[in-house]
């Protein structure tokens, strides 16, 4: 096995020496001159270059994207090379001429669009190498998106001429070097992007945690920018238009950073922060306009774009103090939030130094180190923030679990107090449907028979509001009803006692009904829906709900239930059921259902299927005929 591996390893070690032994002609920038403008005659091998400038002094022209570059070299050492070629590193659309004849081209000279594969090799026909010295001319159109590509790809770097195999190896070496320089940060931000996307899950289940959404979107955007940088460094063959579009989308994501700071601090974003953000985006807006305009017109905005870019950098530097604005004043920050606030402060401080240095052109000689330091600080800040947010999320989950346990306990207590099965009521058949809209309902009912005289007391009500607070109040009312029933079965007295207890605590609609053994009934209503007798709504005097006015007197309605009569009591959850179009179930549908002979169970099911919005309670009482009563009491 060791002998098998020795041969390839030995060849790899010898490869650099073998490549170096091959003929390679290097053309340095000092051998080149340049001139702004566009004249096809400048490709001629013998041209007066007295008006041209050394390429080492090249700067992008403000309003002239068209540039010619001419280089001179002795290509004699390439005589006899099997496959002569030239390796060009230039981030622009260009045509290349060797001794006045076109030898290669890439990109679109009309629009300035080019491929991010900025290092290309072109074959050189043998006749082009015969004369000495050789003139290599480039007719280039430089894009108006400076600084968006990897490194200095927009400058013509050293030209290399040699065998095509050797140049392919040099290009691969360039790719490896480029990727190595950005791979660590790309992996770091890619992991941050994945972790940021994981924040969407907790936000989906808790929409109040807006900071999770904003941080997740911000992490995704900066990961997109770094992935774009990796593709550019790896010389992936895709359009600079796509590259710049991805950059703009990712750069827009910095608004999510600002939204994150203020959502974390639970503060509204002040107007001057929005103003600064608008100024910070002016450079991207101008670049977008240049991108959309025809190339010749867009290039005329270069001088204005440079000024706007400087303004944007200072605006971003000012925006870096957004955490200080969001969390001000410090003494009002809760103790649990202070580690998060400190991390945001440090993150903003790093950004402030970065943008200020860029605007003032400080540390330009150390820009790679400075860039790497900023990337590491940003990554560390986000990782620490994610850790702290995970800690808070864990605490929130524990609190929710504790709250869910309390809700479950409240539900169990309420279900214990609200009867699942009706108590024996000789002479009457009572059926109930209780459908709370949440874990704990605000509806309540009680069926309390009196063995002494064969009467039955029924109380049905609905607490204003929803959720656990309404459910707890309903549970207290049930206890109060049971206590009052120990002393009296008079519906008016029971509602008067409940009204006294509820004043200042909430509003409750309630209906109390007492039915004697012979069918005579007394009904007292406190703002509740009237009952339905044999499918038709009864006429009941309207009154205020319980808890509205102290000492209020409730009128009583007396009527008689004949054998076979049916009385239906319900809460307003049936009427207020609502479909997807916002249409209410309403009284008309209730009348139709009851008119068709449907009972309370069918009515409750129909309201639920229509679209339940509130607790639904339906109670149906039927006075049995003597024969039915005898059969019910003699069921084996």
C-alpha positions as CSV (number, residue, x, y, z in Angstrom):
1,X,0.0,0.0,0.0
2,X,2.8,2.4,0.9
3,X,4.6,1.7,-2.4
4,X,1.3,2.4,-4.3
5,X,1.0,5.9,-2.7
6,X,4.7,6.9,-3.1
7,X,4.5,7.4,-6.9
8,X,1.6,9.9,-7.0
9,X,3.0,11.9,-4.0
10,X,6.4,12.0,-5.7
11,X,4.8,13.3,-9.0
12,X,2.9,16.0,-7.0
13,X,6.2,17.1,-5.4
14,X,7.9,17.3,-8.8
15,X,5.1,19.1,-10.6
16,X,6.1,22.7,-9.6
17,X,9.6,22.1,-10.8
18,X,8.3,20.5,-14.0
19,X,6.1,23.5,-14.7
20,X,8.8,26.0,-14.0
21,X,11.1,24.2,-16.5
22,X,8.6,25.0,-19.3
23,X,8.9,28.2,-21.3
24,X,6.8,31.0,-19.8
25,X,6.8,34.6,-20.9
26,X,5.6,37.1,-18.3
27,X,4.4,40.6,-19.3
28,X,4.4,43.0,-16.4
29,X,2.2,46.1,-16.1
30,X,5.3,48.2,-16.6
31,X,5.5,47.0,-20.2
32,X,2.1,48.4,-21.0
33,X,0.5,51.8,-21.7
34,X,-3.1,52.9,-21.7
35,X,-5.4,55.5,-23.2
36,X,-9.1,56.4,-22.7
37,X,-11.3,56.3,-25.7
38,X,-12.2,53.8,-28.4
39,X,-10.5,53.7,-31.8
40,X,-10.2,50.4,-33.6
41,X,-7.0,51.6,-35.3
42,X,-5.2,51.5,-32.0
43,X,-4.8,47.7,-32.4
44,X,-2.2,48.3,-35.1
45,X,1.3,46.8,-34.2
46,X,3.2,50.0,-35.2
47,X,1.4,52.9,-33.5
48,X,2.7,56.2,-32.2
49,X,2.2,55.8,-28.4
50,X,3.6,59.2,-27.4
51,X,0.2,60.3,-26.1
52,X,-0.3,57.2,-24.1
53,X,0.3,56.9,-20.3
54,X,2.1,54.2,-18.3
55,X,-0.3,51.5,-17.2
56,X,1.0,51.7,-13.7
57,X,-0.8,55.1,-13.5
58,X,-4.1,53.8,-14.7
59,X,-7.3,55.2,-13.1
60,X,-10.9,54.7,-14.2
61,X,-12.1,57.6,-16.3
62,X,-15.1,59.5,-14.8
63,X,-17.2,59.6,-18.0
64,X,-15.3,57.3,-20.4
65,X,-15.5,53.6,-19.7
66,X,-13.8,52.7,-23.0
67,X,-10.0,52.1,-22.5
68,X,-7.3,50.7,-24.7
69,X,-4.2,48.9,-23.2
70,X,-1.1,48.1,-25.3
71,X,1.7,45.8,-24.1
72,X,5.0,44.8,-25.8
73,X,6.9,41.6,-25.3
74,X,9.4,39.3,-26.8
75,X,7.7,36.0,-27.6
76,X,10.8,34.3,-29.0
77,X,11.1,31.8,-26.2
78,X,7.6,30.5,-27.2
79,X,8.9,29.3,-30.6
80,X,8.4,25.5,-30.7
81,X,5.9,25.4,-27.9
82,X,3.3,22.8,-28.8
83,X,0.2,24.8,-27.8
84,X,1.0,28.4,-27.3
85,X,-1.6,30.4,-25.4
86,X,-2.0,33.6,-23.3
87,X,-3.5,33.9,-19.8
88,X,-5.4,37.1,-19.2
89,X,-6.7,38.3,-15.8
90,X,-9.1,41.2,-16.4
91,X,-12.6,41.9,-15.1
92,X,-14.1,43.6,-18.1
93,X,-15.6,43.0,-21.5
94,X,-12.7,43.2,-24.0
95,X,-11.2,42.2,-27.3
96,X,-7.6,41.1,-27.5
97,X,-5.4,41.8,-30.5
98,X,-1.9,40.3,-31.2
99,X,0.1,42.2,-33.8
100,X,-3.1,43.8,-35.0
101,X,-5.1,40.6,-35.4
102,X,-7.9,39.6,-33.0
103,X,-6.8,36.7,-30.8
104,X,-9.7,36.5,-28.4
105,X,-12.7,38.3,-26.9
106,X,-15.1,38.0,-23.9
107,X,-18.1,39.9,-22.7
108,X,-20.3,42.4,-24.5
109,X,-18.6,45.7,-25.6
110,X,-22.0,47.4,-26.1
111,X,-23.3,46.9,-22.5
112,X,-20.0,46.3,-20.6
113,X,-21.4,43.0,-19.3
114,X,-18.8,40.2,-18.8
115,X,-18.4,36.9,-17.0
116,X,-17.1,36.5,-13.5
117,X,-14.6,34.0,-14.9
118,X,-12.1,36.8,-15.2
119,X,-9.0,34.7,-15.7
120,X,-9.1,33.2,-19.2
121,X,-6.6,31.6,-21.6
122,X,-6.7,32.1,-25.4
123,X,-4.8,30.1,-27.9
124,X,-2.2,31.9,-30.0
125,X,-1.7,30.8,-33.6
126,X,2.0,30.2,-34.5
127,X,2.1,33.0,-37.2
128,X,1.3,35.6,-34.6
129,X,4.6,34.8,-32.7
130,X,6.9,35.3,-35.6
131,X,7.6,39.0,-35.3
132,X,9.5,40.5,-32.4
133,X,8.7,42.5,-30.4
134,X,5.0,41.5,-30.3
135,X,2.3,44.0,-29.6
136,X,-0.7,42.8,-27.4
137,X,-3.6,45.3,-27.4
138,X,-6.8,45.2,-25.4
139,X,-9.9,47.1,-26.3
140,X,-11.8,47.1,-23.0
141,X,-15.1,48.4,-21.6
142,X,-14.9,48.7,-17.8
143,X,-18.2,48.2,-15.9
144,X,-19.5,51.0,-13.7
145,X,-19.7,48.6,-10.7
146,X,-16.2,49.1,-9.0
147,X,-15.4,47.1,-5.9
148,X,-18.1,44.5,-6.3
149,X,-15.8,41.8,-7.8
150,X,-13.1,39.8,-6.1
151,X,-9.9,41.5,-5.5
152,X,-8.6,43.7,-8.3
153,X,-10.1,41.8,-11.1
154,X,-11.1,45.0,-12.8
155,X,-7.4,45.8,-13.4
156,X,-5.3,44.1,-16.1
157,X,-2.8,42.0,-14.1
158,X,0.3,40.3,-15.2
159,X,0.0,38.6,-18.6
160,X,1.4,35.1,-18.9
161,X,2.2,33.3,-22.2
162,X,3.2,29.7,-22.6
163,X,2.0,26.2,-23.2
164,X,-1.8,25.9,-22.7
165,X,-1.3,23.0,-20.2
166,X,1.0,25.2,-18.1
167,X,-1.4,28.1,-18.2
168,X,-4.3,25.9,-17.2
169,X,-2.3,24.8,-14.2
170,X,-1.5,28.4,-13.3
171,X,-5.2,29.3,-13.6
172,X,-6.1,26.4,-11.2
173,X,-3.4,27.7,-8.8
174,X,-5.1,31.1,-8.9
175,X,-8.5,29.6,-8.1
176,X,-7.0,27.7,-5.2
177,X,-5.3,30.8,-3.9
178,X,-8.4,32.9,-4.2
179,X,-10.7,30.3,-2.6
180,X,-8.3,29.8,0.3
181,X,-8.3,33.5,1.0
182,X,-12.1,33.6,1.4
183,X,-13.1,30.0,2.3
184,X,-12.8,30.4,6.1
185,X,-15.1,33.4,6.1
186,X,-17.5,31.9,3.6
187,X,-17.9,28.8,5.7
188,X,-18.3,30.9,8.8
189,X,-21.1,33.0,7.3
190,X,-22.6,30.0,5.6
191,X,-23.0,28.4,9.0
192,X,-24.4,31.6,10.4
193,X,-26.9,31.7,7.5
194,X,-28.0,28.2,8.3
195,X,-28.4,29.0,12.0
196,X,-30.2,32.2,11.1
197,X,-32.7,30.3,8.9
198,X,-33.4,28.1,11.9
199,X,-34.8,31.2,13.7
200,X,-37.8,31.1,11.3
201,X,-39.1,28.0,13.1
202,X,-39.4,29.6,16.6
203,X,-40.8,32.7,14.9
204,X,-43.4,30.7,13.1
205,X,-44.7,29.4,16.4
206,X,-44.4,32.7,18.2
207,X,-45.0,35.7,16.0
208,X,-44.3,38.1,18.8
209,X,-40.6,37.3,18.5
210,X,-39.9,39.6,15.6
211,X,-36.2,39.8,16.4
212,X,-35.8,36.2,15.4
213,X,-37.3,36.9,12.0
214,X,-35.1,40.0,11.4
215,X,-31.9,38.3,12.6
216,X,-32.7,35.2,10.5
217,X,-33.2,37.3,7.3
218,X,-30.0,39.3,8.0
219,X,-28.0,36.1,8.5
220,X,-29.4,34.8,5.2
221,X,-28.5,38.0,3.3
222,X,-24.9,38.2,4.5
223,X,-24.4,34.5,3.9
224,X,-25.7,35.1,0.3
225,X,-23.1,37.9,-0.1
226,X,-20.2,35.7,1.1
227,X,-21.4,32.8,-1.1
228,X,-21.4,35.2,-4.1
229,X,-17.8,36.2,-3.1
230,X,-16.8,32.6,-3.1
231,X,-18.3,32.0,-6.6
232,X,-16.4,35.1,-7.8
233,X,-13.1,33.9,-6.2
234,X,-13.6,30.5,-7.8
235,X,-13.9,32.1,-11.2
236,X,-17.4,30.6,-11.7
237,X,-18.6,31.4,-15.2
238,X,-21.7,33.5,-14.5
239,X,-22.7,37.0,-15.6
240,X,-21.5,40.1,-13.6
241,X,-25.1,41.2,-13.9
242,X,-26.2,38.3,-11.8
243,X,-23.3,38.8,-9.5
244,X,-24.2,42.5,-8.9
245,X,-27.9,41.7,-8.5
246,X,-27.1,39.1,-5.8
247,X,-24.9,41.7,-4.1
248,X,-27.7,44.3,-4.2
249,X,-30.2,41.8,-2.7
250,X,-27.8,40.8,0.0
251,X,-26.8,44.4,0.8
252,X,-30.4,45.3,1.2
253,X,-30.5,42.8,4.0
254,X,-28.7,45.3,6.3
255,X,-32.1,46.9,7.0
256,X,-32.9,43.7,8.9
257,X,-29.9,44.4,11.2
258,X,-31.5,47.7,12.2
259,X,-34.9,46.1,12.6
260,X,-33.3,43.4,14.7
261,X,-31.8,45.9,17.2
262,X,-35.1,47.8,17.8
263,X,-37.2,44.6,17.9
264,X,-34.8,43.2,20.5
265,X,-35.1,46.4,22.5
266,X,-38.9,46.5,22.0
267,X,-38.6,50.0,20.7
268,X,-40.0,51.8,17.7
269,X,-37.5,53.0,15.1
270,X,-37.2,56.8,15.2
271,X,-37.5,58.9,12.1
272,X,-33.9,59.9,11.9
273,X,-32.8,56.3,11.8
274,X,-34.9,55.8,8.7
275,X,-33.5,59.0,7.2
276,X,-29.9,57.7,7.8
277,X,-30.9,54.4,6.2
278,X,-32.3,56.1,3.2
279,X,-29.0,58.0,2.8
280,X,-27.0,54.8,3.2
281,X,-28.9,53.2,0.3
282,X,-28.4,56.0,-2.1
283,X,-25.3,54.4,-3.5
284,X,-27.1,51.2,-4.3
285,X,-30.0,53.2,-5.8
286,X,-27.6,55.0,-8.1
287,X,-25.9,51.8,-9.1
288,X,-29.3,50.2,-9.8
289,X,-30.2,53.2,-12.0
290,X,-26.9,52.8,-13.8
291,X,-27.6,49.1,-14.2
292,X,-31.0,49.7,-15.7
293,X,-30.0,52.6,-18.0
294,X,-28.3,52.0,-21.3
295,X,-24.5,51.6,-20.8
296,X,-23.5,54.8,-22.5
297,X,-25.9,56.9,-20.3
298,X,-25.3,55.0,-17.1
299,X,-21.5,55.6,-17.3
300,X,-22.2,59.4,-17.2
301,X,-23.4,59.0,-13.6
302,X,-20.0,57.7,-12.4
303,X,-18.8,61.0,-10.9
304,X,-22.1,61.5,-9.1
305,X,-22.0,57.8,-8.0
306,X,-18.6,58.3,-6.4
307,X,-19.8,61.3,-4.3
308,X,-23.0,59.4,-3.3
309,X,-20.9,56.3,-2.3
310,X,-18.9,58.5,0.1
311,X,-22.1,59.9,1.6
312,X,-23.4,56.3,2.0
313,X,-20.3,55.3,3.9
314,X,-20.7,58.1,6.4
315,X,-24.5,57.3,6.8
316,X,-23.6,53.6,7.5
317,X,-21.0,54.8,10.1
318,X,-23.8,56.8,11.8
319,X,-26.2,53.9,11.6
320,X,-23.7,51.8,13.4
321,X,-24.8,53.6,16.6
322,X,-28.4,52.2,16.2
323,X,-27.9,49.8,19.1
324,X,-27.1,52.7,21.4
325,X,-30.3,54.5,20.3
326,X,-32.4,51.3,20.6
327,X,-31.3,50.4,24.1
328,X,-31.0,54.0,25.5
329,X,-31.1,54.7,28.4
330,X,-28.9,51.9,29.8
331,X,-30.4,51.9,33.3
332,X,-33.8,50.9,31.9
333,X,-32.5,47.8,30.3
334,X,-33.7,44.6,32.1
335,X,-30.8,42.7,33.7
336,X,-31.6,39.7,31.4
337,X,-31.3,41.9,28.3
338,X,-28.0,43.5,29.2
339,X,-25.7,40.8,27.7
340,X,-27.6,41.1,24.5
341,X,-27.3,44.9,24.6
342,X,-23.6,44.8,25.2
343,X,-23.1,42.4,22.3
344,X,-25.1,44.7,20.0
345,X,-23.0,47.7,21.2
346,X,-19.8,45.9,20.3
347,X,-21.1,44.8,16.9
348,X,-22.2,48.4,16.1
349,X,-18.8,49.7,17.2
350,X,-17.0,47.4,14.9
351,X,-19.2,48.5,12.0
352,X,-18.6,52.2,12.9
353,X,-14.9,51.7,12.7
354,X,-15.1,49.8,9.5
355,X,-17.3,52.3,7.6
356,X,-15.4,55.4,9.0
357,X,-12.1,53.9,7.9
358,X,-13.5,53.2,4.4
359,X,-14.8,56.7,4.1
360,X,-11.6,58.3,5.3
361,X,-9.4,55.8,3.4
362,X,-7.6,54.7,6.6
363,X,-5.7,51.5,6.8
364,X,-5.9,51.1,3.0
365,X,-2.5,49.4,3.0
366,X,-3.9,46.9,5.5
367,X,-7.3,46.4,3.9
368,X,-7.1,42.6,3.6
369,X,-6.3,42.3,7.3
370,X,-8.8,44.9,8.2
371,X,-11.5,43.2,6.1
372,X,-10.7,39.8,7.8
373,X,-10.8,41.4,11.2
374,X,-14.2,42.9,10.5
375,X,-15.6,39.6,9.2
376,X,-14.4,37.7,12.3
377,X,-15.9,40.4,14.7
378,X,-19.2,40.3,12.8
379,X,-19.3,36.5,12.9
380,X,-18.4,36.4,16.6
381,X,-21.1,39.0,17.4
382,X,-23.8,37.1,15.5
383,X,-22.7,33.7,17.1
384,X,-22.8,35.3,20.6
385,X,-26.2,36.9,19.8
386,X,-27.6,33.6,18.6
387,X,-26.4,31.9,21.7
388,X,-28.0,34.5,23.9
389,X,-31.2,34.3,21.9
390,X,-31.2,30.5,22.2
391,X,-30.9,31.0,26.0
392,X,-33.9,33.4,26.0
393,X,-35.8,31.0,23.8
394,X,-35.1,28.1,26.2
395,X,-36.4,30.2,29.1
396,X,-39.4,31.2,27.1
397,X,-40.2,27.6,26.2
398,X,-39.9,26.7,29.9
399,X,-42.2,29.5,30.9
400,X,-44.7,28.4,28.2
401,X,-44.5,24.8,29.4
402,X,-45.3,26.0,32.9
403,X,-48.1,28.1,31.6
404,X,-49.4,25.2,29.5
405,X,-49.5,23.1,32.7
406,X,-51.4,25.8,34.5
407,X,-53.9,26.0,31.6
408,X,-54.3,22.2,31.6
409,X,-54.9,22.3,35.3
410,X,-57.5,25.0,34.9
411,X,-59.2,23.1,32.1
412,X,-59.4,20.0,34.2
413,X,-60.9,22.0,37.1
414,X,-63.5,23.5,34.7
415,X,-64.4,20.2,33.1
416,X,-64.9,18.8,36.6
417,X,-67.3,21.6,37.4
418,X,-69.1,21.5,34.1
419,X,-71.0,18.2,33.9
420,X,-70.1,15.8,31.1
421,X,-73.2,13.7,32.0
422,X,-76.5,15.0,33.1
423,X,-77.7,14.2,36.6
424,X,-81.0,12.2,36.9
425,X,-84.0,14.5,36.2
426,X,-87.2,12.4,36.4
427,X,-89.8,13.6,33.9
428,X,-87.2,15.5,31.8
429,X,-84.6,14.7,29.2
430,X,-81.7,17.1,29.2
431,X,-78.9,17.0,26.5
432,X,-75.9,19.3,26.4
433,X,-73.2,20.3,23.9
434,X,-70.2,22.2,25.3
435,X,-67.6,23.3,22.7
436,X,-65.0,25.7,24.1
437,X,-63.0,27.6,21.4
438,X,-59.8,27.5,23.5
439,X,-58.4,25.2,26.2
440,X,-60.4,27.0,28.8
441,X,-63.9,28.3,27.9
442,X,-65.9,31.3,29.1
443,X,-69.3,29.5,28.7
444,X,-70.8,27.7,31.7
445,X,-73.9,25.8,32.6
446,X,-75.3,23.9,35.6
447,X,-78.2,21.5,35.9
448,X,-79.2,21.1,39.6
449,X,-82.2,18.9,40.3
450,X,-84.0,19.0,43.7
451,X,-85.1,15.6,44.9
452,X,-87.4,17.2,47.5
453,X,-90.0,18.5,45.0
454,X,-88.8,17.1,41.7
455,X,-88.0,20.5,40.3
456,X,-84.8,21.3,38.3
457,X,-82.7,24.5,38.2
458,X,-80.8,25.3,35.0
459,X,-78.3,28.1,34.8
460,X,-76.5,29.0,31.4
461,X,-74.1,31.9,30.9
462,X,-71.3,33.4,28.9
463,X,-68.4,35.5,30.4
464,X,-67.4,38.5,28.3
465,X,-63.9,37.8,26.8
466,X,-61.9,34.7,26.0
467,X,-59.1,32.7,27.3
468,X,-58.0,31.7,30.7
469,X,-59.2,34.8,32.4
470,X,-62.7,34.3,31.2
471,X,-62.5,30.6,32.0
472,X,-61.4,31.3,35.6
473,X,-64.3,33.7,36.1
474,X,-66.7,31.1,34.7
475,X,-65.3,28.6,37.2
476,X,-65.9,31.0,40.0
477,X,-69.5,31.7,38.9
478,X,-70.2,27.9,38.8
479,X,-69.0,27.7,42.4
480,X,-71.2,30.7,43.3
481,X,-74.2,29.1,41.6
482,X,-73.8,25.8,43.5
483,X,-73.4,27.6,46.7
484,X,-76.5,29.8,46.1
485,X,-78.5,26.7,45.1
486,X,-77.9,25.3,48.6
487,X,-80.1,28.1,50.0
488,X,-82.5,29.0,47.3
489,X,-83.8,27.8,43.9
490,X,-85.4,31.1,43.0
491,X,-83.9,32.2,39.7
492,X,-84.3,35.9,40.5
493,X,-82.5,35.6,43.8
494,X,-79.7,33.5,42.3
495,X,-79.0,36.1,39.6
496,X,-79.2,38.9,42.1
497,X,-76.5,37.2,44.2
498,X,-74.3,36.7,41.2
499,X,-74.8,40.3,40.1
500,X,-73.6,41.4,43.5
501,X,-70.5,39.2,43.4
502,X,-69.6,40.3,39.8
503,X,-69.9,44.1,40.0
504,X,-66.5,45.5,39.2
505,X,-65.1,42.1,38.1
506,X,-66.6,41.7,34.6
507,X,-69.7,41.3,32.5
508,X,-71.6,38.0,32.2
509,X,-74.7,37.2,30.3
510,X,-76.8,34.6,32.2
511,X,-80.1,32.9,32.1
512,X,-81.6,31.0,35.1
513,X,-84.6,28.6,34.6
514,X,-86.5,26.6,37.2
515,X,-89.0,24.0,36.0
516,X,-91.4,22.3,38.4
517,X,-92.5,18.7,38.2
518,X,-95.8,19.7,36.7
519,X,-94.1,21.7,33.9
520,X,-94.6,25.2,35.2
521,X,-91.4,27.2,34.6
522,X,-89.8,30.5,35.8
523,X,-87.2,32.1,33.5
524,X,-85.0,35.1,34.5
525,X,-82.7,36.6,31.9
526,X,-79.7,38.9,32.3
527,X,-78.7,40.0,28.8
528,X,-78.5,36.4,27.5
529,X,-80.0,35.1,24.2
530,X,-83.7,34.1,24.6
531,X,-84.4,30.4,24.5
532,X,-86.3,28.5,21.7
533,X,-89.5,26.7,22.6
534,X,-90.4,24.0,20.1
535,X,-88.1,25.6,17.6
536,X,-89.4,29.1,17.9
537,X,-87.8,32.0,19.7
538,X,-89.4,33.1,22.9
539,X,-90.2,36.7,23.7
540,X,-88.0,37.7,26.7
541,X,-87.5,41.2,28.2
542,X,-84.0,42.5,27.5
543,X,-81.8,43.5,30.5
544,X,-78.2,44.3,31.1
545,X,-75.7,41.6,31.9
546,X,-74.6,40.6,35.3
547,X,-72.0,42.9,36.8
548,X,-73.2,46.0,35.0
549,X,-75.3,47.8,37.6
550,X,-75.3,47.0,41.4
551,X,-78.7,46.1,42.9
552,X,-80.4,45.6,39.5
553,X,-83.7,43.7,39.5
554,X,-84.3,41.1,36.8
555,X,-87.8,40.5,35.5
556,X,-89.2,36.9,35.5
557,X,-91.1,35.2,32.8
558,X,-93.5,32.4,33.7
559,X,-94.8,29.8,31.3
560,X,-95.7,26.1,31.2
561,X,-94.0,23.2,29.4
562,X,-96.5,20.6,28.2
563,X,-95.5,17.0,27.8
564,X,-93.4,16.6,24.7
565,X,-92.4,20.3,24.6
566,X,-88.7,21.0,23.9
567,X,-86.8,24.1,25.2
568,X,-83.4,25.0,23.7
569,X,-80.9,27.3,25.5
570,X,-77.6,28.4,23.9
571,X,-74.8,31.0,24.1
572,X,-74.0,33.5,21.4
573,X,-71.1,31.4,20.0
574,X,-73.7,29.8,17.8
575,X,-74.9,33.1,16.3
576,X,-71.3,34.5,16.0
577,X,-69.9,31.5,14.1
578,X,-68.2,33.0,11.0
579,X,-67.1,31.5,7.7
580,X,-64.0,32.3,5.6
581,X,-66.0,35.1,3.8
582,X,-66.8,36.8,7.1
583,X,-70.5,35.8,7.0
584,X,-72.1,35.1,10.4
585,X,-74.1,32.0,11.1
586,X,-76.9,34.3,12.4
587,X,-80.4,33.8,13.7
588,X,-81.9,32.9,10.3
589,X,-79.8,29.8,10.0
590,X,-80.7,28.9,13.6
591,X,-84.4,29.1,12.7
592,X,-83.9,27.0,9.5
593,X,-82.1,24.3,11.5
594,X,-84.6,24.2,14.3
595,X,-87.5,24.4,11.9
596,X,-86.3,21.3,10.1
597,X,-86.4,19.3,13.3
598,X,-82.7,19.4,14.0
599,X,-81.8,19.1,17.7
600,X,-79.2,21.0,19.8
601,X,-76.4,18.5,18.9
602,X,-76.9,19.1,15.2
603,X,-77.2,22.8,15.7
604,X,-73.9,23.0,17.6
605,X,-72.2,20.8,15.0
606,X,-73.5,23.0,12.2
607,X,-72.2,26.2,13.9
608,X,-68.8,24.5,14.4
609,X,-68.5,23.4,10.8
610,X,-69.5,26.9,9.7
611,X,-66.6,28.5,11.5
612,X,-66.4,28.6,15.3
613,X,-65.2,31.9,16.7
614,X,-66.4,31.7,20.3
615,X,-67.4,29.1,22.9
616,X,-70.5,27.2,21.9
617,X,-72.9,25.8,24.4
618,X,-76.3,24.3,23.5
619,X,-78.7,22.8,26.2
620,X,-81.9,21.0,25.2
621,X,-84.6,20.2,27.7
622,X,-87.6,18.0,26.8
623,X,-90.5,17.3,29.1
624,X,-91.3,13.7,28.7
625,X,-94.8,12.3,28.3
626,X,-96.0,10.0,31.1
627,X,-95.3,6.9,29.0
628,X,-91.8,8.1,28.0
629,X,-91.1,9.1,31.6
630,X,-92.2,5.6,32.8
631,X,-90.0,3.9,30.2
632,X,-87.0,6.0,31.1
633,X,-87.3,5.2,34.8
634,X,-87.6,1.5,34.1
635,X,-84.7,1.0,31.7
636,X,-83.0,-2.3,32.9
